[in-house]
Amino acid sequence: MGSRVGRPKSDNPKDIQLKIRADKQTIEDLNFCCEKTNLNRSDIIRLGIQKVKQEVQNKK
């Protein structure tokens, strides 16, 4: 009974959910980015946050 079944534990679990309100154009832009990069919505949003963070840090 030593082996466990299921997915391995993640080093960085994504267990916090975020809900946003967006207009039609923003969703269309997000979907466009998803199609062109083959990433999902969450990945695109995470990348966007990291890019803005880099810009803010570079201004200091």
mmCIF file as gemmi writes it, N, C-alpha and C atoms, coordinates in Angstrom:
data_model
loop_
_atom_site.group_PDB
_atom_site.id
_atom_site.type_symbol
_atom_site.label_atom_id
_atom_site.label_alt_id
_atom_site.label_comp_id
_atom_site.label_asym_id
_atom_site.label_entity_id
_atom_site.label_seq_id
_atom_site.pdbx_PDB_ins_code
_atom_site.Cartn_x
_atom_site.Cartn_y
_atom_site.Cartn_z
_atom_site.occupancy
_atom_site.B_iso_or_equiv
_atom_site.pdbx_formal_charge
_atom_site.auth_seq_id
_atom_site.auth_asym_id
_atom_site.pdbx_PDB_model_num
ATOM 1 N N . MET Axp A 1 ? 0.831 -1.194 0 1 0 ? 1 A 1
ATOM 2 C CA . MET Axp A 1 ? 0 0 0 1 0 ? 1 A 1
ATOM 3 C C . MET Axp A 1 ? 0.871 1.25 0 1 0 ? 1 A 1
ATOM 4 N N . GLY Axp A 2 ? 2.07 1.168 -0.538 1 0 ? 2 A 1
ATOM 5 C CA . GLY Axp A 2 ? 2.998 2.274 -0.52 1 0 ? 2 A 1
ATOM 6 C C . GLY Axp A 2 ? 2.808 3.258 -1.659 1 0 ? 2 A 1
ATOM 7 N N . SER Axp A 3 ? 2.315 2.806 -2.82 1 0 ? 3 A 1
ATOM 8 C CA . SER Axp A 3 ? 2.203 3.738 -3.944 1 0 ? 3 A 1
ATOM 9 C C . SER Axp A 3 ? 0.869 4.459 -3.915 1 0 ? 3 A 1
ATOM 10 N N . ARG Axp A 4 ? 0.924 5.709 -4.348 1 0 ? 4 A 1
ATOM 11 C CA . ARG Axp A 4 ? -0.287 6.53 -4.372 1 0 ? 4 A 1
ATOM 12 C C . ARG Axp A 4 ? -0.714 6.717 -5.816 1 0 ? 4 A 1
ATOM 13 N N . VAL Axp A 5 ? -1.978 6.884 -6.017 1 0 ? 5 A 1
ATOM 14 C CA . VAL Axp A 5 ? -2.495 7.092 -7.369 1 0 ? 5 A 1
ATOM 15 C C . VAL Axp A 5 ? -2.944 8.537 -7.514 1 0 ? 5 A 1
ATOM 16 N N . GLY Axp A 6 ? -3.05 8.971 -8.746 1 0 ? 6 A 1
ATOM 17 C CA . GLY Axp A 6 ? -3.507 10.337 -8.992 1 0 ? 6 A 1
ATOM 18 C C . GLY Axp A 6 ? -2.379 11.193 -9.527 1 0 ? 6 A 1
ATOM 19 N N . ARG Axp A 7 ? -2.694 12.447 -9.699 1 0 ? 7 A 1
ATOM 20 C CA . ARG Axp A 7 ? -1.705 13.389 -10.236 1 0 ? 7 A 1
ATOM 21 C C . ARG Axp A 7 ? -0.682 13.747 -9.174 1 0 ? 7 A 1
ATOM 22 N N . PRO Axp A 8 ? 0.556 13.967 -9.588 1 0 ? 8 A 1
ATOM 23 C CA . PRO Axp A 8 ? 1.571 14.381 -8.611 1 0 ? 8 A 1
ATOM 24 C C . PRO Axp A 8 ? 1.283 15.793 -8.096 1 0 ? 8 A 1
ATOM 25 N N . LYS Axp A 9 ? 1.721 16.054 -6.895 1 0 ? 9 A 1
ATOM 26 C CA . LYS Axp A 9 ? 1.528 17.378 -6.302 1 0 ? 9 A 1
ATOM 27 C C . LYS Axp A 9 ? 2.358 18.41 -7.055 1 0 ? 9 A 1
ATOM 28 N N . SER Axp A 10 ? 1.787 19.587 -7.252 1 0 ? 10 A 1
ATOM 29 C CA . SER Axp A 10 ? 2.469 20.662 -7.959 1 0 ? 10 A 1
ATOM 30 C C . SER Axp A 10 ? 3.343 21.463 -7 1 0 ? 10 A 1
ATOM 31 N N . ASP Axp A 11 ? 4.466 21.978 -7.53 1 0 ? 11 A 1
ATOM 32 C CA . ASP Axp A 11 ? 5.32 22.841 -6.718 1 0 ? 11 A 1
ATOM 33 C C . ASP Axp A 11 ? 4.679 24.211 -6.522 1 0 ? 11 A 1
ATOM 34 N N . ASN Axp A 12 ? 3.845 24.609 -7.47 1 0 ? 12 A 1
ATOM 35 C CA . ASN Axp A 12 ? 3.196 25.92 -7.42 1 0 ? 12 A 1
ATOM 36 C C . ASN Axp A 12 ? 1.705 25.746 -7.741 1 0 ? 12 A 1
ATOM 37 N N . PRO Axp A 13 ? 0.921 25.236 -6.784 1 0 ? 13 A 1
ATOM 38 C CA . PRO Axp A 13 ? -0.49 24.986 -7.078 1 0 ? 13 A 1
ATOM 39 C C . PRO Axp A 13 ? -1.247 26.288 -7.343 1 0 ? 13 A 1
ATOM 40 N N . LYS Axp A 14 ? -2.164 26.216 -8.273 1 0 ? 14 A 1
ATOM 41 C CA . LYS Axp A 14 ? -2.977 27.383 -8.62 1 0 ? 14 A 1
ATOM 42 C C . LYS Axp A 14 ? -4.37 27.154 -8.029 1 0 ? 14 A 1
ATOM 43 N N . ASP Axp A 15 ? -4.484 27.457 -6.759 1 0 ? 15 A 1
ATOM 44 C CA . ASP Axp A 15 ? -5.705 27.139 -6.037 1 0 ? 15 A 1
ATOM 45 C C . ASP Axp A 15 ? -6.555 28.368 -5.716 1 0 ? 15 A 1
ATOM 46 N N . ILE Axp A 16 ? -6.182 29.515 -6.238 1 0 ? 16 A 1
ATOM 47 C CA . ILE Axp A 16 ? -6.957 30.734 -6.011 1 0 ? 16 A 1
ATOM 48 C C . ILE Axp A 16 ? -7.68 31.078 -7.302 1 0 ? 16 A 1
ATOM 49 N N . GLN Axp A 17 ? -8.999 31.247 -7.204 1 0 ? 17 A 1
ATOM 50 C CA . GLN Axp A 17 ? -9.788 31.606 -8.368 1 0 ? 17 A 1
ATOM 51 C C . GLN Axp A 17 ? -10.012 33.101 -8.391 1 0 ? 17 A 1
ATOM 52 N N . LEU Axp A 18 ? -10.004 33.659 -9.588 1 0 ? 18 A 1
ATOM 53 C CA . LEU Axp A 18 ? -10.202 35.086 -9.774 1 0 ? 18 A 1
ATOM 54 C C . LEU Axp A 18 ? -11.315 35.274 -10.794 1 0 ? 18 A 1
ATOM 55 N N . LYS Axp A 19 ? -12.27 36.104 -10.476 1 0 ? 19 A 1
ATOM 56 C CA . LYS Axp A 19 ? -13.379 36.369 -11.378 1 0 ? 19 A 1
ATOM 57 C C . LYS Axp A 19 ? -13.299 37.834 -11.794 1 0 ? 19 A 1
ATOM 58 N N . ILE Axp A 20 ? -13.375 38.082 -13.109 1 0 ? 20 A 1
ATOM 59 C CA . ILE Axp A 20 ? -13.314 39.456 -13.586 1 0 ? 20 A 1
ATOM 60 C C . ILE Axp A 20 ? -14.541 39.765 -14.432 1 0 ? 20 A 1
ATOM 61 N N . ARG Axp A 21 ? -14.784 41.045 -14.603 1 0 ? 21 A 1
ATOM 62 C CA . ARG Axp A 21 ? -15.817 41.506 -15.524 1 0 ? 21 A 1
ATOM 63 C C . ARG Axp A 21 ? -15.094 42.105 -16.716 1 0 ? 21 A 1
ATOM 64 N N . ALA Axp A 22 ? -15.526 41.738 -17.913 1 0 ? 22 A 1
ATOM 65 C CA . ALA Axp A 22 ? -14.864 42.222 -19.109 1 0 ? 22 A 1
ATOM 66 C C . ALA Axp A 22 ? -15.91 42.536 -20.172 1 0 ? 22 A 1
ATOM 67 N N . ASP Axp A 23 ? -15.575 43.491 -21.041 1 0 ? 23 A 1
ATOM 68 C CA . ASP Axp A 23 ? -16.481 43.802 -22.143 1 0 ? 23 A 1
ATOM 69 C C . ASP Axp A 23 ? -16.203 42.847 -23.306 1 0 ? 23 A 1
ATOM 70 N N . LYS Axp A 24 ? -17.037 42.914 -24.308 1 0 ? 24 A 1
ATOM 71 C CA . LYS Axp A 24 ? -16.949 42.011 -25.45 1 0 ? 24 A 1
ATOM 72 C C . LYS Axp A 24 ? -15.597 42.126 -26.154 1 0 ? 24 A 1
ATOM 73 N N . GLN Axp A 25 ? -15.098 43.356 -26.345 1 0 ? 25 A 1
ATOM 74 C CA . GLN Axp A 25 ? -13.838 43.559 -27.054 1 0 ? 25 A 1
ATOM 75 C C . GLN Axp A 25 ? -12.669 42.928 -26.306 1 0 ? 25 A 1
ATOM 76 N N . THR Axp A 26 ? -12.665 43.045 -24.994 1 0 ? 26 A 1
ATOM 77 C CA . THR Axp A 26 ? -11.587 42.461 -24.2 1 0 ? 26 A 1
ATOM 78 C C . THR Axp A 26 ? -11.577 40.945 -24.337 1 0 ? 26 A 1
ATOM 79 N N . ILE Axp A 27 ? -12.744 40.326 -24.32 1 0 ? 27 A 1
ATOM 80 C CA . ILE Axp A 27 ? -12.833 38.874 -24.467 1 0 ? 27 A 1
ATOM 81 C C . ILE Axp A 27 ? -12.408 38.451 -25.868 1 0 ? 27 A 1
ATOM 82 N N . GLU Axp A 28 ? -12.793 39.238 -26.872 1 0 ? 28 A 1
ATOM 83 C CA . GLU Axp A 28 ? -12.362 38.937 -28.24 1 0 ? 28 A 1
ATOM 84 C C . GLU Axp A 28 ? -10.839 39.024 -28.349 1 0 ? 28 A 1
ATOM 85 N N . ASP Axp A 29 ? -10.25 40.04 -27.723 1 0 ? 29 A 1
ATOM 86 C CA . ASP Axp A 29 ? -8.793 40.19 -27.725 1 0 ? 29 A 1
ATOM 87 C C . ASP Axp A 29 ? -8.128 39.014 -27.004 1 0 ? 29 A 1
ATOM 88 N N . LEU Axp A 30 ? -8.688 38.609 -25.889 1 0 ? 30 A 1
ATOM 89 C CA . LEU Axp A 30 ? -8.148 37.487 -25.131 1 0 ? 30 A 1
ATOM 90 C C . LEU Axp A 30 ? -8.226 36.201 -25.949 1 0 ? 30 A 1
ATOM 91 N N . ASN Axp A 31 ? -9.354 35.963 -26.587 1 0 ? 31 A 1
ATOM 92 C CA . ASN Axp A 31 ? -9.512 34.77 -27.415 1 0 ? 31 A 1
ATOM 93 C C . ASN Axp A 31 ? -8.555 34.79 -28.605 1 0 ? 31 A 1
ATOM 94 N N . PHE Axp A 32 ? -8.332 35.966 -29.189 1 0 ? 32 A 1
ATOM 95 C CA . PHE Axp A 32 ? -7.384 36.106 -30.29 1 0 ? 32 A 1
ATOM 96 C C . PHE Axp A 32 ? -5.987 35.7 -29.832 1 0 ? 32 A 1
ATOM 97 N N . CYS Axp A 33 ? -5.582 36.209 -28.666 1 0 ? 33 A 1
ATOM 98 C CA . CYS Axp A 33 ? -4.269 35.865 -28.12 1 0 ? 33 A 1
ATOM 99 C C . CYS Axp A 33 ? -4.159 34.361 -27.864 1 0 ? 33 A 1
ATOM 100 N N . CYS Axp A 34 ? -5.216 33.759 -27.373 1 0 ? 34 A 1
ATOM 101 C CA . CYS Axp A 34 ? -5.217 32.317 -27.106 1 0 ? 34 A 1
ATOM 102 C C . CYS Axp A 34 ? -5.035 31.527 -28.398 1 0 ? 34 A 1
ATOM 103 N N . GLU Axp A 35 ? -5.743 31.932 -29.437 1 0 ? 35 A 1
ATOM 104 C CA . GLU Axp A 35 ? -5.648 31.225 -30.713 1 0 ? 35 A 1
ATOM 105 C C . GLU Axp A 35 ? -4.245 31.342 -31.312 1 0 ? 35 A 1
ATOM 106 N N . LYS Axp A 36 ? -3.654 32.527 -31.247 1 0 ? 36 A 1
ATOM 107 C CA . LYS Axp A 36 ? -2.357 32.761 -31.878 1 0 ? 36 A 1
ATOM 108 C C . LYS Axp A 36 ? -1.197 32.123 -31.11 1 0 ? 36 A 1
ATOM 109 N N . THR Axp A 37 ? -1.336 31.986 -29.811 1 0 ? 37 A 1
ATOM 110 C CA . THR Axp A 37 ? -0.236 31.462 -28.999 1 0 ? 37 A 1
ATOM 111 C C . THR Axp A 37 ? -0.441 30.019 -28.555 1 0 ? 37 A 1
ATOM 112 N N . ASN Axp A 38 ? -1.633 29.48 -28.772 1 0 ? 38 A 1
ATOM 113 C CA . ASN Axp A 38 ? -1.981 28.127 -28.305 1 0 ? 38 A 1
ATOM 114 C C . ASN Axp A 38 ? -1.868 28.002 -26.787 1 0 ? 38 A 1
ATOM 115 N N . LEU Axp A 39 ? -2.127 29.097 -26.091 1 0 ? 39 A 1
ATOM 116 C CA . LEU Axp A 39 ? -2.173 29.089 -24.63 1 0 ? 39 A 1
ATOM 117 C C . LEU Axp A 39 ? -3.613 29.288 -24.2 1 0 ? 39 A 1
ATOM 118 N N . ASN Axp A 40 ? -3.921 28.894 -22.95 1 0 ? 40 A 1
ATOM 119 C CA . ASN Axp A 40 ? -5.283 29.105 -22.471 1 0 ? 40 A 1
ATOM 120 C C . ASN Axp A 40 ? -5.426 30.504 -21.86 1 0 ? 40 A 1
ATOM 121 N N . ARG Axp A 41 ? -6.65 30.855 -21.531 1 0 ? 41 A 1
ATOM 122 C CA . ARG Axp A 41 ? -6.931 32.198 -21.009 1 0 ? 41 A 1
ATOM 123 C C . ARG Axp A 41 ? -6.125 32.502 -19.754 1 0 ? 41 A 1
ATOM 124 N N . SER Axp A 42 ? -6.055 31.542 -18.86 1 0 ? 42 A 1
ATOM 125 C CA . SER Axp A 42 ? -5.328 31.765 -17.61 1 0 ? 42 A 1
ATOM 126 C C . SER Axp A 42 ? -3.855 32.051 -17.873 1 0 ? 42 A 1
ATOM 127 N N . ASP Axp A 43 ? -3.266 31.308 -18.805 1 0 ? 43 A 1
ATOM 128 C CA . ASP Axp A 43 ? -1.854 31.524 -19.132 1 0 ? 43 A 1
ATOM 129 C C . ASP Axp A 43 ? -1.63 32.91 -19.727 1 0 ? 43 A 1
ATOM 130 N N . ILE Axp A 44 ? -2.522 33.34 -20.608 1 0 ? 44 A 1
ATOM 131 C CA . ILE Axp A 44 ? -2.396 34.662 -21.224 1 0 ? 44 A 1
ATOM 132 C C . ILE Axp A 44 ? -2.502 35.75 -20.16 1 0 ? 44 A 1
ATOM 133 N N . ILE Axp A 45 ? -3.429 35.604 -19.245 1 0 ? 45 A 1
ATOM 134 C CA . ILE Axp A 45 ? -3.606 36.6 -18.186 1 0 ? 45 A 1
ATOM 135 C C . ILE Axp A 45 ? -2.38 36.641 -17.285 1 0 ? 45 A 1
ATOM 136 N N . ARG Axp A 46 ? -1.833 35.456 -16.933 1 0 ? 46 A 1
ATOM 137 C CA . ARG Axp A 46 ? -0.62 35.416 -16.106 1 0 ? 46 A 1
ATOM 138 C C . ARG Axp A 46 ? 0.545 36.098 -16.809 1 0 ? 46 A 1
ATOM 139 N N . LEU Axp A 47 ? 0.694 35.833 -18.126 1 0 ? 47 A 1
ATOM 140 C CA . LEU Axp A 47 ? 1.762 36.486 -18.887 1 0 ? 47 A 1
ATOM 141 C C . LEU Axp A 47 ? 1.589 38.003 -18.899 1 0 ? 47 A 1
ATOM 142 N N . GLY Axp A 48 ? 0.346 38.455 -19.057 1 0 ? 48 A 1
ATOM 143 C CA . GLY Axp A 48 ? 0.08 39.892 -19.057 1 0 ? 48 A 1
ATOM 144 C C . GLY Axp A 48 ? 0.445 40.543 -17.737 1 0 ? 48 A 1
ATOM 145 N N . ILE Axp A 49 ? 0.126 39.876 -16.661 1 0 ? 49 A 1
ATOM 146 C CA . ILE Axp A 49 ? 0.459 40.41 -15.338 1 0 ? 49 A 1
ATOM 147 C C . ILE Axp A 49 ? 1.968 40.502 -15.179 1 0 ? 49 A 1
ATOM 148 N N . GLN Axp A 50 ? 2.693 39.474 -15.618 1 0 ? 50 A 1
ATOM 149 C CA . GLN Axp A 50 ? 4.151 39.492 -15.519 1 0 ? 50 A 1
ATOM 150 C C . GLN Axp A 50 ? 4.76 40.604 -16.371 1 0 ? 50 A 1
ATOM 151 N N . LYS Axp A 51 ? 4.204 40.86 -17.556 1 0 ? 51 A 1
ATOM 152 C CA . LYS Axp A 51 ? 4.719 41.934 -18.415 1 0 ? 51 A 1
ATOM 153 C C . LYS Axp A 51 ? 4.5 43.304 -17.778 1 0 ? 51 A 1
ATOM 154 N N . VAL Axp A 52 ? 3.336 43.519 -17.21 1 0 ? 52 A 1
ATOM 155 C CA . VAL Axp A 52 ? 3.07 44.795 -16.548 1 0 ? 52 A 1
ATOM 156 C C . VAL Axp A 52 ? 3.984 44.949 -15.338 1 0 ? 52 A 1
ATOM 157 N N . LYS Axp A 53 ? 4.183 43.873 -14.587 1 0 ? 53 A 1
ATOM 158 C CA . LYS Axp A 53 ? 5.07 43.929 -13.42 1 0 ? 53 A 1
ATOM 159 C C . LYS Axp A 53 ? 6.487 44.308 -13.844 1 0 ? 53 A 1
ATOM 160 N N . GLN Axp A 54 ? 6.983 43.713 -14.932 1 0 ? 54 A 1
ATOM 161 C CA . GLN Axp A 54 ? 8.325 44.055 -15.429 1 0 ? 54 A 1
ATOM 162 C C . GLN Axp A 54 ? 8.408 45.525 -15.82 1 0 ? 54 A 1
ATOM 163 N N . GLU Axp A 55 ? 7.387 46.04 -16.492 1 0 ? 55 A 1
ATOM 164 C CA . GLU Axp A 55 ? 7.379 47.44 -16.894 1 0 ? 55 A 1
ATOM 165 C C . GLU Axp A 55 ? 7.427 48.363 -15.689 1 0 ? 55 A 1
ATOM 166 N N . VAL Axp A 56 ? 6.653 48.038 -14.674 1 0 ? 56 A 1
ATOM 167 C CA . VAL Axp A 56 ? 6.619 48.867 -13.464 1 0 ? 56 A 1
ATOM 168 C C . VAL Axp A 56 ? 7.974 48.824 -12.762 1 0 ? 56 A 1
ATOM 169 N N . GLN Axp A 57 ? 8.57 47.651 -12.679 1 0 ? 57 A 1
ATOM 170 C CA . GLN Axp A 57 ? 9.871 47.533 -12.019 1 0 ? 57 A 1
ATOM 171 C C . GLN Axp A 57 ? 10.955 48.262 -12.804 1 0 ? 57 A 1
ATOM 172 N N . ASN Axp A 58 ? 10.88 48.272 -14.12 1 0 ? 58 A 1
ATOM 173 C CA . ASN Axp A 58 ? 11.882 48.945 -14.943 1 0 ? 58 A 1
ATOM 174 C C . ASN Axp A 58 ? 11.773 50.467 -14.862 1 0 ? 58 A 1
ATOM 175 N N . LYS Axp A 59 ? 10.625 50.991 -14.49 1 0 ? 59 A 1
ATOM 176 C CA . LYS Axp A 59 ? 10.437 52.442 -14.36 1 0 ? 59 A 1
ATOM 177 C C . LYS Axp A 59 ? 11.066 52.992 -13.096 1 0 ? 59 A 1
ATOM 178 N N . LYS Axp A 60 ? 11.324 52.126 -12.128 1 0 ? 60 A 1
ATOM 179 C CA . LYS Axp A 60 ? 11.869 52.598 -10.847 1 0 ? 60 A 1
ATOM 180 C C . LYS Axp A 60 ? 13.3 53.004 -10.955 1 0 ? 60 A 1
